Amino acid sequence: MTHRFQYVVAFIFILAAAMSRLLPHLPNFTPIAALGLFGGVYFNKKFATIVPLAALVISDYVIGFHSLIGWVYGSFLAISLMGMWLKNHKSAGTIAWTTLAGSVLFFIVTNFGVWVSGYYPHTVDGFIACYVAAIPFFRNTLAGDFFYVTVLFGSYELVRYFVMKQTASLQSVSH
């Protein structure tokens, strides 16, 4: 992508992702992790981390900031770094496994933050109760991450395919 085009695309993605968090949706069914993975693959390093975090900041400004924000933002930063790794290992299988790994990472890190922050007793039973209570949210996280990864990566690859096909067609006509 050209530098200017990347700014425009990043801006559109930030606004779309922020809006998706503001509209009614299932808890944790958002495009932020998918945007982190996608950005890591297709954006430069700066945009790969800034785009999902900017979407979070904008939407959290409206929704309200909370005490667990560091855990949430840190999770999405790590997922963006996973996307950067994915850039050199991209295949349908690695995209699927990285999506699953990102969902699991978000679940583990953010719920550890919930437990550490004192929402549950600092006991083994409190630790287990915290993670068990989060299971319904994890289902939504998985569903949202796989849905949005499919939409982002699938749309990009479809557009790329048709652009390449059109370019090849135009080149064959010009010769």
N, C-alpha and C positions, 0 to 999 in steps of 0.2 A: 504494500500500500504506500502511496505517496504520503509525505509528511502532512500536508494540508488535509488530504482525504482522511488520514488516520485521526486527526483532530475532530473532524466532522462526525465520523463514525463513533469515536469515543464519546463525544458529547451526546449523540443520539442514544447510545447504549446506556449512558449514565442516567439520562432522563427517563428512558423506558423502564430501567430496573428500579429506579426510585419510585416511579408511578406504580409499578406492580406491587410494591410494598404498601402503598397508600390505599389502593383499591381493595375491596373485600376479597379475601383469599383464605385458604386453609392455613393454619399456623405452620410456619416453616416451609411452605410451598412457594418459594421465591426463586428468581433467576440468579441470585448473587453468586453462588458457588459455580454455577455453569458459566457465568460471565468471567469469573476468575480463571477457570480452566481454558475457556475460549480465548480470553485475552492473553494468557500465557503462551498460547500457540500462535496467534495471529497478530498480536500487537507487539510493539517493542517493549523492552523491560520496564520502562517508566510507566507506560500506559497499562501494562498487564496488572500492576498492583494498584495504580491510582483509580482506574475505572470502577472496580467493585467497591472500593473504600469510599469513593466520592458518592456513589449511589447510596451507600449506607448513611453517610453523614447527612446528605440532603433529606433522605426520608426520615432519619432519626431526629432531625431538626423539627420536623412536623409531628412525628409520632411521640417523641420525647426520648431523651437520653436516659440511660439506666445504669445501675451499678455494675452490670455484667458486660458492659460495652467492650472493655479490653479483651475479654475472652472471645467475644463474638468477632471483633475486628481482627484479632490475632489469628483466629481460625481461618477467616477468609484470606488473610495475607498468606498464610501457609498454603491454602488451596491455590492461590495465584502462582506461588512458587512451584507447586506441583504441575501447573499448566505450563510453566517455562520448561520443566523437565520433559513434559509431554511433547513439546515442539519437535524434539529430535527423536521421538519414539512413537509418532502418531500412526495408529491403526485403529480399526473399529474395536478390537479387543483391548488395546491399552487405554483407549478413551473410556470404555466401559469400566475397566478395573480402576482407573484413576478417579472416575466419578464415584464409584463405590467407596474407594479409599477416602475421598474428600468428605463424603457423607459421614463415614465412620469417624474421621478425625474431628469434624464439627461436633458430632454427638459426644465423643469422649471429652474433648476440651471444654466445651461450653457447660456440660453437666458437671464436670469437675469444678468449674468456676461456681456453679450454683451451690455445690456441696461446700466448697471452701468458704464461700461468702456467708455461710451460716443459715441458709434456708432449711437445712436439715442438720440434725445433730452430728457432731464430729465423732461418730462411732462407725463401726463396720455396718451395723444395721442402718444407720442414717445414710451411709454411702450407697448401700444396696437399694434402699428405698428411693433415693434420688434418681438413680439410673432406671429403676423399674418404672417410676412415675413418668419418665421421659420417653418411654417406648412409643406411645402414640405419636409423639412429635417426630420421632425418628422415622416412622413410616411415611409421614408427610415430607420430611427432608429427602428421603430416598426417592419418593415419587416426583417431587419437584425438581430435584437435581437431574434425574434421568430424563424427565420431560423437557426441561430447558436445555440440557446438553444436546438432546436429539434435535430440538428446534434450531439452536444456534449452529451446531456443526453441520447438521443436515442441510439447512438453508444455505449456508456458505458453500458447501460442496456442490449443491444443485446449481446455484448461480455460477459458480466457477466452471462446472461442466458445460453449461449452456453458453457461457461466454467463450470458452475454449472451442466449442463446437462451431459457434458463429464465426469466430476468428479464422478457424481452419477453412470454413466454407467460403469466407470472403477472400482468403489467400488463394484458394484453388480457382476462384472465378477470375482473379486478377492475373493469373499466369496463363 
